[in-house]
Amino acid sequence: MLDEEEIDRSPMERVRQPKTVKKLIPVIRDDDTKKVLATCRGKAFLQLRDEAIIRLYYNTGARLSEVGNLTLEDIDLVTDSVHYHGKGSRDRRVRFGPKTARAVSRYLRARAKHKGAELPDLWLADPGGRHLAPNGIKIMIKRRGLSAGVKGVHAHRWRHNFAHEWKRANGDSGDLMLLMGWISEDMPRHYGASAAAERAQETHQRMAIGENV
């Protein structure tokens, strides 16, 4: 009505906006990630598959659905990179490290011998050779976390961890936006809040150690 000039002043003009509680984003530490990965040790199909999935989340900071909906064509072991199909048809290619490349390569060799190898989907369920959907990955990660004795494990915590470590290393926010598939500049600040808090705490501790009184 204000835009259409039916009224001169908005009745909400003096109404205060509700305050939202801003919580620090919980990250998953490397020690806990190692515990979860330890449950995947072995040469069985599920062990190889789950390690490859977890390492992709940890090493690339992708969303649950982005890793869960990968196809064989999205993986490039020549350049050690993955093609993610992000929100709003915003695709991006992200590089991954040698440990992730090794885990993915080992899984692909096992997958080639597995029932369902002809499917275009990257992740296969066992048994049956069906496609492993993102919800199945979500359940798998929770189960691996419980087996490792680590509470609250889910894919998004590795996404938080990726952004956290990037900001702790003073990485460029624009580069982080490209890697994470963000378009809002608020996202690096939101995800980097825990890194800023941690740096502040470390500075405070150093000052406390050097106090003269």
C-alpha positions in Angstrom: 0.0 0.0 0.0 2.9 2.3 0.7 4.4 1.6 -2.7 1.1 2.2 -4.4 0.7 5.5 -2.4 -2.5 4.3 -0.7 -0.9 5.3 2.6 1.7 7.9 3.6 3.5 5.9 6.3 4.0 2.3 7.0 2.2 1.0 10.1 5.4 -1.2 10.7 7.7 1.9 10.7 8.2 1.9 14.5 8.0 -1.9 15.0 11.3 -3.3 16.1 12.7 -6.2 14.2 12.9 -9.4 16.2 16.4 -10.3 17.2 17.8 -13.6 15.9 20.3 -15.6 17.9 23.5 -16.1 16.0 25.2 -19.3 17.0 28.7 -20.3 16.2 28.9 -22.9 13.4 30.1 -26.3 14.9 33.0 -27.7 13.0 34.3 -31.3 13.0 38.0 -31.5 14.0 40.6 -33.4 12.1 41.0 -35.9 15.0 37.3 -36.8 14.8 37.4 -37.1 11.0 40.3 -39.5 11.4 38.2 -41.6 13.8 35.4 -41.7 11.3 37.7 -42.6 8.4 39.2 -45.4 10.6 35.9 -47.2 10.5 36.3 -47.4 6.7 39.6 -49.3 6.7 39.6 -52.4 4.6 39.2 -53.6 1.1 35.5 -54.4 1.1 33.2 -52.5 -1.3 31.4 -50.6 1.4 34.6 -49.6 3.1 36.1 -48.3 -0.1 32.9 -46.5 -1.1 32.4 -44.8 2.3 36.0 -43.6 2.6 35.8 -42.0 -0.9 32.5 -40.3 0.0 33.7 -38.9 3.4 37.0 -37.7 1.9 35.2 -35.8 -0.8 33.0 -34.0 1.8 36.1 -33.2 4.0 38.4 -32.2 1.2 36.0 -30.1 -1.0 33.4 -28.7 1.4 30.5 -29.8 -0.8 26.9 -30.1 0.1 25.2 -33.4 0.9 23.3 -33.5 -2.3 26.2 -32.3 -4.4 28.3 -35.4 -3.5 25.3 -37.6 -3.4 24.2 -36.8 -6.9 27.5 -37.2 -8.7 27.8 -39.3 -11.8 30.8 -41.1 -13.2 31.4 -38.3 -15.7 31.7 -35.7 -12.9 35.0 -37.3 -11.6 38.2 -36.5 -13.4 41.2 -38.3 -12.1 43.5 -36.7 -14.7 43.1 -33.3 -13.0 42.0 -34.7 -9.6 38.8 -32.6 -9.7 35.1 -33.0 -9.4 32.3 -31.3 -11.2 29.5 -30.3 -8.8 26.0 -29.3 -9.8 25.1 -26.7 -7.2 22.0 -24.9 -6.2 20.3 -22.8 -8.9 22.2 -24.5 -11.7 25.4 -23.0 -10.5 28.0 -25.6 -11.5 31.6 -25.5 -10.4 34.7 -27.7 -10.6 36.8 -28.3 -7.4 40.2 -29.9 -7.1 40.9 -32.5 -4.4 44.0 -33.8 -2.8 46.1 -37.0 -3.3 44.5 -38.9 -0.5 41.0 -38.2 -1.8 42.2 -39.1 -5.3 43.5 -42.4 -4.1 40.3 -43.2 -2.2 38.1 -42.4 -5.3 40.4 -44.4 -7.6 40.3 -47.4 -5.3 36.5 -47.2 -5.2 36.1 -46.9 -8.9 38.2 -50.0 -9.5 35.9 -51.9 -7.0 32.8 -50.4 -8.6 33.8 -51.6 -12.0 33.4 -55.2 -10.7 30.2 -54.5 -8.8 26.7 -55.2 -9.7 25.2 -52.0 -11.2 28.5 -50.9 -12.7 26.7 -49.9 -15.9 24.7 -47.2 -14.1 25.7 -43.6 -14.6 25.5 -42.8 -10.9 28.8 -42.7 -9.1 27.7 -44.2 -5.8 26.2 -47.7 -5.6 24.4 -49.4 -2.8 25.4 -52.9 -1.7 23.8 -55.4 -2.2 21.7 -55.0 -5.3 23.8 -52.5 -7.3 21.2 -49.7 -6.9 22.0 -46.0 -6.8 22.9 -44.8 -3.3 20.8 -41.7 -2.8 21.9 -38.6 -0.7 19.6 -39.8 2.1 21.3 -43.1 2.1 24.7 -41.3 2.4 23.3 -39.3 5.3 22.4 -42.5 7.1 25.8 -44.0 6.4 27.7 -41.0 7.7 25.6 -41.0 10.9 26.3 -44.8 11.4 30.0 -44.3 10.8 30.1 -41.5 13.3 28.4 -43.6 16.0 30.8 -46.5 15.3 33.7 -44.1 15.7 32.3 -42.7 19.0 31.9 -39.2 17.5 28.6 -37.4 18.2 26.6 -35.4 15.7 28.4 -36.3 12.5 26.8 -35.2 9.3 28.0 -34.0 5.9 27.4 -30.3 6.5 29.8 -30.2 9.4 32.7 -30.9 6.9 31.4 -28.0 4.9 31.7 -25.8 7.9 35.1 -27.2 8.6 36.3 -26.4 5.1 35.2 -22.8 5.4 36.6 -22.6 8.9 40.1 -23.8 8.0 40.1 -21.6 4.9 39.4 -18.5 6.9 41.8 -19.5 9.6 44.5 -19.6 6.9 43.4 -16.1 5.8 42.2 -17.4 2.5 40.4 -15.0 0.1 36.7 -14.8 0.6 36.0 -14.5 -3.1 37.9 -17.7 -3.8 36.0 -19.4 -1.0 32.7 -18.3 -2.5 33.7 -19.9 -5.8 34.7 -23.1 -4.2 31.6 -23.4 -2.0 29.1 -22.3 -4.7 27.9 -19.2 -2.9 26.6 -15.9 -4.5 26.0 -14.0 -1.2 28.9 -12.2 0.4 27.2 -12.9 3.8 28.0 -16.6 3.6 31.8 -16.3 4.1 31.2 -14.1 7.1 28.6 -16.5 8.5 30.7 -19.6 8.0 33.9 -17.8 9.0 32.6 -16.7 12.4 33.9 -19.7 14.2 37.4 -19.1 12.7 37.3 -15.5 13.8 36.3 -16.5 17.3 39.0 -19.1 17.4 41.7 -16.6 16.3 40.5 -14.1 18.9 40.7 -16.7 21.6 44.2 -17.7 20.6 45.3 -14.0 20.7 43.7 -13.6 24.1 45.6 -16.6 25.4 48.9 -15.3 24.1 48.2 -12.0 25.8 47.3 -13.7 29.0 50.5 -15.7 29.0 52.5 -12.6 28.7 50.7 -10.6 31.4 53.0 -8.7 33.7 50.7 -8.2 36.7 
